[in-house]
């Protein structure tokens, strides 16, 4: 995928192992130190796209498709939201992470990454795709780009990353050292 942004062409490609150090740098800076690991980016059943302006990697998106049973196991709190009732499909799509280098934010790169990431979910149908974004005093950070791509807010979950941050030891960009006490804004889109 290519699009124009501030006199440069944005190119989005499937990430490779050579992209991993820069993706991890962006993830640490934008999502929290050690939130993303190599296996979260290039692991089995994950697809990660990298966005480039010229030769500079400026953002990434990580996504996957899970069976409904796996979704209910891995994302039980989201699956149990009353608003998810008729949105549950088998399988389910997950946007695990979207992050853009701070020097390149507010240029539509996150929105373009999500639009490109949606190509992963072309089949089967129906398919619901979900994502969670942390909320702080500035709002839910992913809200604009996901809404521009047709997602709707389905709810909020308090202390969403608390247990995970303690178990994995990552630092939240808002809370700092574990536990993360952030509220997650949950967004979904069902493709029919």
Secondary structure as UniProt FT lines:
FT   STRAND          2..5
FT   TURN            6..7
FT   STRAND          8..14
FT   HELIX           17..19
FT   HELIX           20..31
FT   TURN            33..34
FT   HELIX           38..42
FT   TURN            44..45
FT   STRAND          47..53
FT   TURN            54..55
FT   STRAND          56..66
FT   HELIX           68..74
FT   HELIX           76..79
FT   HELIX           82..87
FT   STRAND          92..100
FT   HELIX           102..104
FT   TURN            105..106
FT   HELIX           109..117
FT   HELIX           118..121
FT   STRAND          127..136
FT   TURN            137..138
FT   STRAND          139..140
FT   TURN            141..142
FT   HELIX           143..148
FT   TURN            149..150
FT   STRAND          152..157
FT   TURN            158..161
FT   HELIX           162..168
FT   TURN            173..175
FT   STRAND          183..191
//
